[in-house]
Amino acid sequence: MESETQGRVGEILGLSVKVIFFVTVVIVLFGIYVGVLLFGENSLTVLTRLTEQKRVLMKEASTLKSENQRLQKEYFELKQLEGGEE
């Protein structure tokens, strides 16, 4: 009777304690890996933030180019007026 009880304790759902322990460790490690992928230093959230930052910077660069063109045009117009007075 005692050996039968030990056999039942050693097996749960037809699996040995070692197998259950190994599977549990693998599941925990996989969970940690997925957590690092989603929230770590090289994660999906960082990629999303950097993509948004790139979009904002590209828009700002475009705005600055337009402003630069306008200011250059104004500068050359003033330069022509200044040159015409001589």
DSSP file (Angstrom, degrees, kcal/mol; ACC not computed):
  #  RESIDUE AA STRUCTURE BP1 BP2  ACC     N-H-->O    O-->H-N    N-H-->O    O-->H-N    TCO  KAPPA ALPHA  PHI   PSI    X-CA   Y-CA   Z-CA
    1    1 A M     >        0   0    0      0, 0.0     4,-1.9     0, 0.0     5,-0.1   0.000 360.0 360.0 360.0 -40.7    0.0    0.0    0.0
    2    2 A E  H  >  +     0   0    0      1,-0.2     4,-2.2     2,-0.2     5,-0.2   0.903 360.0  48.9 -65.9 -41.7    2.8    2.4    0.9
    3    3 A S  H  > S+     0   0    0      1,-0.2     4,-2.0     2,-0.2    -1,-0.2   0.843 109.0  54.5 -67.2 -32.5    4.7    1.8   -2.4
    4    4 A E  H  > S+     0   0    0      2,-0.2     4,-1.8     1,-0.2    -1,-0.2   0.899 108.4  48.6 -66.8 -39.8    1.4    2.4   -4.3
    5    5 A T  H  X S+     0   0    0     -4,-1.9     4,-2.4     2,-0.2    -2,-0.2   0.913 110.8  50.2 -65.5 -42.9    1.0    5.7   -2.5
    6    6 A Q  H  X S+     0   0    0     -4,-2.2     4,-2.4     1,-0.2    -1,-0.2   0.875 108.6  53.4 -62.8 -36.9    4.6    6.7   -3.4
    7    7 A G  H  X S+     0   0    0     -4,-2.0     4,-0.8     2,-0.2    -1,-0.2   0.888 110.1  47.1 -64.3 -39.0    3.9    5.7   -7.0
    8    8 A R  H  < S+     0   0    0     -4,-1.8     3,-0.3     2,-0.2    -2,-0.2   0.871 112.3  49.0 -71.1 -36.4    0.9    8.0   -7.1
    9    9 A V  H  < S+     0   0    0     -4,-2.4    -2,-0.2     1,-0.2    -1,-0.2   0.888 109.8  53.2 -67.7 -37.5    2.8   10.9   -5.5
   10   10 A G  H  < S+     0   0    0     -4,-2.4     7,-1.1    -5,-0.2     2,-0.4   0.685 112.8  48.6 -70.8 -18.4    5.6   10.3   -8.0
   11   11 A E  E  <  -A   16   0A   0     -4,-0.8     2,-0.5    -3,-0.3     5,-0.2  -0.987  60.1-179.0-128.8 129.7    3.1   10.6  -10.9
   12   12 A I  E >  S-A   15   0A   0      3,-2.5     3,-1.7    -2,-0.4    -3,-0.1  -0.995  81.1 -10.6-125.8 124.3    0.5   13.2  -11.5
   13   13 A L  T 3  S-     0   0    0     -2,-0.5    -1,-0.1     1,-0.3     3,-0.1   0.812 130.4 -56.0  55.8  33.0   -1.7   12.8  -14.6
   14   14 A G  T 3  S+     0   0    0      1,-0.3     2,-0.4     0, 0.0    -1,-0.3   0.530 116.6 110.2  82.2   5.8    0.6   10.1  -15.8
   15   15 A L  E <   -A   12   0A   0     -3,-1.7    -3,-2.5     2,-0.0    -1,-0.3  -0.875  67.2-119.8-114.9 147.0    3.7   12.3  -15.7
   16   16 A S  E  >  -A   11   0A   0     -2,-0.4     4,-2.1    -5,-0.2    -5,-0.2  -0.366  27.7-111.5 -78.2 164.1    6.6   12.0  -13.3
   17   17 A V  H  > S+     0   0    0     -7,-1.1     4,-2.6     1,-0.2     5,-0.2   0.859 117.9  56.4 -63.4 -36.0    7.6   14.9  -10.9
   18   18 A K  H  > S+     0   0    0      2,-0.2     4,-2.6     1,-0.2    -1,-0.2   0.914 107.6  47.1 -63.3 -42.9   10.8   15.5  -12.9
   19   19 A V  H  > S+     0   0    0      2,-0.2     4,-2.6     1,-0.2     5,-0.2   0.920 113.0  48.7 -65.3 -43.7    8.8   16.0  -16.2
   20   20 A I  H  X S+     0   0    0     -4,-2.1     4,-2.3     2,-0.2    -2,-0.2   0.914 112.6  48.6 -62.5 -42.8    6.4   18.3  -14.5
   21   21 A F  H  X S+     0   0    0     -4,-2.6     4,-2.4     2,-0.2    -2,-0.2   0.928 112.4  48.5 -62.6 -45.8    9.3   20.3  -12.9
   22   22 A F  H  X S+     0   0    0     -4,-2.6     4,-2.4     1,-0.2    -2,-0.2   0.920 112.1  48.2 -61.6 -45.5   11.1   20.5  -16.3
   23   23 A V  H  X S+     0   0    0     -4,-2.6     4,-2.4     1,-0.2    -1,-0.2   0.900 111.0  51.5 -63.0 -41.1    7.9   21.7  -18.1
   24   24 A T  H  X S+     0   0    0     -4,-2.3     4,-2.4    -5,-0.2    -2,-0.2   0.917 110.3  48.5 -62.2 -44.1    7.3   24.3  -15.4
   25   25 A V  H  X S+     0   0    0     -4,-2.4     4,-2.6     2,-0.2    -2,-0.2   0.915 111.7  49.7 -62.5 -43.4   10.8   25.6  -15.7
   26   26 A V  H  X S+     0   0    0     -4,-2.4     4,-2.4     1,-0.2    -2,-0.2   0.910 111.2  49.3 -62.3 -42.7   10.5   25.8  -19.5
   27   27 A I  H  X S+     0   0    0     -4,-2.4     4,-2.2     2,-0.2    -2,-0.2   0.910 112.0  48.1 -64.2 -42.4    7.2   27.6  -19.3
   28   28 A V  H  X S+     0   0    0     -4,-2.4     4,-2.2     2,-0.2    -2,-0.2   0.928 112.7  48.1 -64.6 -45.0    8.6   30.2  -16.8
   29   29 A L  H  X S+     0   0    0     -4,-2.6     4,-2.4     1,-0.2    -2,-0.2   0.893 111.3  50.6 -63.4 -39.6   11.7   30.8  -19.0
   30   30 A F  H  X S+     0   0    0     -4,-2.4     4,-2.5     2,-0.2    -1,-0.2   0.897 109.2  51.9 -64.4 -39.5    9.5   31.2  -22.1
   31   31 A G  H  X S+     0   0    0     -4,-2.2     4,-2.3     2,-0.2    -2,-0.2   0.903 109.8  48.6 -62.5 -41.6    7.4   33.7  -20.2
   32   32 A I  H  X S+     0   0    0     -4,-2.2     4,-2.3     2,-0.2    -2,-0.2   0.917 110.9  51.5 -63.7 -43.1   10.5   35.7  -19.2
   33   33 A Y  H  X S+     0   0    0     -4,-2.4     4,-2.2     1,-0.2    -2,-0.2   0.919 111.0  46.9 -60.2 -45.8   11.7   35.6  -22.8
   34   34 A V  H  X S+     0   0    0     -4,-2.5     4,-2.1     1,-0.2    -1,-0.2   0.890 110.6  53.6 -65.1 -38.9    8.3   36.9  -24.1
   35   35 A G  H  X S+     0   0    0     -4,-2.3     4,-2.7     1,-0.2     5,-0.3   0.899 109.2  48.1 -61.7 -41.0    8.3   39.6  -21.4
   36   36 A V  H  X S+     0   0    0     -4,-2.3     4,-2.2     1,-0.2     6,-0.2   0.896 110.4  52.3 -66.3 -39.9   11.8   40.8  -22.5
   37   37 A L  H  < S+     0   0    0     -4,-2.2     7,-1.6     1,-0.2    -2,-0.2   0.892 118.1  36.6 -62.2 -39.0   10.7   40.9  -26.1
   38   38 A L  H  < S+     0   0    0     -4,-2.1     7,-1.0     5,-0.2    -2,-0.2   0.838 136.4  15.3 -84.5 -33.2    7.6   43.0  -25.3
   39   39 A F  H  < S+     0   0    0     -4,-2.7    -3,-0.2    -5,-0.2    -2,-0.2   0.372  99.6 102.9-126.1   3.8    9.0   45.3  -22.6
   40   40 A G  S >< S-     0   0    0     -4,-2.2     3,-1.0    -5,-0.3     6,-0.3   0.048  88.2 -82.7 -82.3-169.0   12.8   45.0  -22.7
   41   41 A E  T 3  S+     0   0    0      1,-0.3    -4,-0.1     5,-0.1    -1,-0.1   0.822 130.6  35.3 -66.8 -34.0   15.5   47.3  -24.0
   42   42 A N  T 3  S+     0   0    0     -6,-0.2    -1,-0.3     4,-0.1    -2,-0.1  -0.370  99.0 137.5-112.3  50.1   15.2   46.0  -27.6
   43   43 A S  S <> S-     0   0    0     -3,-1.0     4,-2.0    -4,-0.1    -5,-0.2  -0.292  70.4-103.5-100.1 176.7   11.4   45.5  -27.4
   44   44 A L  H  > S+     0   0    0     -7,-1.6     4,-2.4     1,-0.2     5,-0.2   0.859 119.9  55.1 -64.6 -38.1    8.4   46.0  -29.6
   45   45 A T  H  > S+     0   0    0     -7,-1.0     4,-2.3     2,-0.2    -1,-0.2   0.882 107.5  49.7 -65.9 -36.7    7.4   49.1  -27.5
   46   46 A V  H  > S+     0   0    0     -6,-0.3     4,-2.7     2,-0.2     5,-0.2   0.918 110.3  50.8 -66.1 -42.9   10.8   50.6  -28.2
   47   47 A L  H  X S+     0   0    0     -4,-2.0     4,-2.2     1,-0.2    -2,-0.2   0.913 111.1  48.2 -60.0 -43.4   10.4   49.9  -31.9
   48   48 A T  H  X S+     0   0    0     -4,-2.4     4,-2.1     2,-0.2    -1,-0.2   0.914 112.4  48.5 -63.8 -43.7    7.0   51.6  -31.9
   49   49 A R  H  X S+     0   0    0     -4,-2.3     4,-2.4     1,-0.2    -2,-0.2   0.909 112.5  48.2 -63.8 -42.4    8.3   54.6  -30.0
   50   50 A L  H  X S+     0   0    0     -4,-2.7     4,-2.4     2,-0.2    -1,-0.2   0.865 109.4  53.0 -67.8 -35.8   11.3   55.0  -32.3
   51   51 A T  H  X S+     0   0    0     -4,-2.2     4,-2.0    -5,-0.2    -1,-0.2   0.915 111.3  46.4 -63.7 -42.7    9.1   54.7  -35.4
   52   52 A E  H  X S+     0   0    0     -4,-2.1     4,-2.2     2,-0.2    -2,-0.2   0.905 111.9  51.0 -64.8 -41.8    6.8   57.5  -34.1
   53   53 A Q  H  X S+     0   0    0     -4,-2.4     4,-2.4     1,-0.2    -2,-0.2   0.888 108.9  51.7 -63.7 -39.0    9.9   59.6  -33.3
   54   54 A K  H  X S+     0   0    0     -4,-2.4     4,-2.5     2,-0.2    -1,-0.2   0.914 108.9  50.8 -62.9 -42.8   11.2   59.1  -36.8
   55   55 A R  H  X S+     0   0    0     -4,-2.0     4,-2.0     1,-0.2    -2,-0.2   0.917 111.5  47.5 -61.1 -44.0    7.9   60.2  -38.3
   56   56 A V  H  X S+     0   0    0     -4,-2.2     4,-2.4     1,-0.2    -2,-0.2   0.910 112.7  48.8 -64.4 -42.7    7.9   63.4  -36.1
   57   57 A L  H  X S+     0   0    0     -4,-2.4     4,-2.5     2,-0.2    -2,-0.2   0.873 109.6  51.8 -67.3 -37.1   11.5   64.2  -37.1
   58   58 A M  H  X S+     0   0    0     -4,-2.5     4,-2.1     2,-0.2    -1,-0.2   0.902 111.1  48.2 -64.6 -40.0   10.8   63.7  -40.8
   59   59 A K  H  X S+     0   0    0     -4,-2.0     4,-2.3     2,-0.2    -2,-0.2   0.915 112.1  49.1 -65.8 -42.2    7.8   66.0  -40.5
   60   60 A E  H  X S+     0   0    0     -4,-2.4     4,-2.5     2,-0.2    -2,-0.2   0.895 109.7  51.8 -63.5 -40.6   10.0   68.6  -38.7
   61   61 A A  H  X S+     0   0    0     -4,-2.5     4,-2.2     2,-0.2    -1,-0.2   0.907 109.7  49.8 -62.4 -41.9   12.7   68.3  -41.3
   62   62 A S  H  X S+     0   0    0     -4,-2.1     4,-2.1     2,-0.2    -2,-0.2   0.912 111.3  48.8 -63.1 -42.7   10.2   68.9  -44.1
   63   63 A T  H  X S+     0   0    0     -4,-2.3     4,-2.3     1,-0.2    -2,-0.2   0.909 111.6  49.2 -62.9 -43.0    8.9   72.0  -42.2
   64   64 A L  H  X S+     0   0    0     -4,-2.5     4,-2.5     2,-0.2    -1,-0.2   0.860 108.7  52.9 -67.0 -35.6   12.4   73.3  -41.7
   65   65 A K  H  X S+     0   0    0     -4,-2.2     4,-2.4     2,-0.2    -1,-0.2   0.922 110.1  48.3 -64.2 -43.3   13.2   72.8  -45.4
   66   66 A S  H  X S+     0   0    0     -4,-2.1     4,-2.2     1,-0.2    -2,-0.2   0.921 113.0  47.5 -62.8 -43.8   10.2   74.8  -46.4
   67   67 A E  H  X S+     0   0    0     -4,-2.3     4,-2.5     1,-0.2    -1,-0.2   0.891 110.2  53.0 -64.8 -38.6   11.0   77.6  -44.0
   68   68 A N  H  X S+     0   0    0     -4,-2.5     4,-2.6     2,-0.2    -2,-0.2   0.913 108.4  50.0 -62.9 -42.8   14.6   77.6  -45.2
   69   69 A Q  H  X S+     0   0    0     -4,-2.4     4,-2.4     2,-0.2    -2,-0.2   0.924 111.5  48.7 -60.5 -44.3   13.4   78.0  -48.8
   70   70 A R  H  X S+     0   0    0     -4,-2.2     4,-2.3     1,-0.2    -2,-0.2   0.918 113.2  46.5 -62.6 -44.0   11.2   80.9  -47.8
   71   71 A L  H  X S+     0   0    0     -4,-2.5     4,-2.6     2,-0.2    -1,-0.2   0.870 111.2  51.6 -68.7 -36.6   14.0   82.6  -45.9
   72   72 A Q  H  X S+     0   0    0     -4,-2.6     4,-2.8     2,-0.2     5,-0.2   0.921 110.1  49.7 -64.7 -42.1   16.5   82.1  -48.7
   73   73 A K  H  X S+     0   0    0     -4,-2.4     4,-2.2     1,-0.2    -2,-0.2   0.938 112.8  46.8 -60.3 -46.8   14.0   83.6  -51.2
   74   74 A E  H  X S+     0   0    0     -4,-2.3     4,-2.3     1,-0.2    -2,-0.2   0.899 112.0  51.5 -61.7 -41.1   13.5   86.6  -48.9
   75   75 A Y  H  X S+     0   0    0     -4,-2.6     4,-2.5     1,-0.2    -2,-0.2   0.933 111.2  46.2 -62.1 -47.4   17.2   86.9  -48.4
   76   76 A F  H  X S+     0   0    0     -4,-2.8     4,-2.2     2,-0.2    -1,-0.2   0.859 111.0  53.0 -67.8 -33.9   18.0   87.0  -52.2
   77   77 A E  H  X S+     0   0    0     -4,-2.2     4,-2.1    -5,-0.2    -1,-0.2   0.931 112.2  44.9 -63.5 -44.8   15.1   89.4  -52.8
   78   78 A L  H  X S+     0   0    0     -4,-2.3     4,-2.3     1,-0.2    -2,-0.2   0.875 111.2  53.8 -65.4 -36.9   16.6   91.8  -50.1
   79   79 A K  H  X S+     0   0    0     -4,-2.5     4,-2.2     2,-0.2    -1,-0.2   0.887 108.4  49.7 -64.2 -39.6   20.1   91.2  -51.6
   80   80 A Q  H  X S+     0   0    0     -4,-2.2     4,-1.8     2,-0.2    -2,-0.2   0.902 110.8  49.2 -66.4 -41.3   18.8   92.3  -55.1
   81   81 A L  H  X S+     0   0    0     -4,-2.1     4,-0.6     1,-0.2    -2,-0.2   0.898 112.7  48.0 -63.6 -39.7   17.2   95.4  -53.6
   82   82 A E  H >< S+     0   0    0     -4,-2.3     3,-0.7     1,-0.2     4,-0.4   0.882 111.8  49.3 -67.1 -39.5   20.4   96.2  -51.9
   83   83 A G  H >< S+     0   0    0     -4,-2.2     3,-0.8     1,-0.2    -1,-0.2   0.798 104.8  59.4 -72.0 -29.7   22.5   95.6  -55.0
   84   84 A G  H 3< S+     0   0    0     -4,-1.8    -1,-0.2     1,-0.2    -2,-0.2   0.643  93.6  66.5 -73.6 -16.6   20.1   97.8  -57.1
   85   85 A E  T <<        0   0    0     -3,-0.7    -1,-0.2    -4,-0.6    -2,-0.2   0.703 360.0 360.0 -80.0 -19.0   20.8  100.9  -55.0
   86   86 A E    <         0   0    0     -3,-0.8    -1,-0.2    -4,-0.4    -2,-0.1   0.489 360.0 360.0 -70.8 360.0   24.5  101.2  -56.0
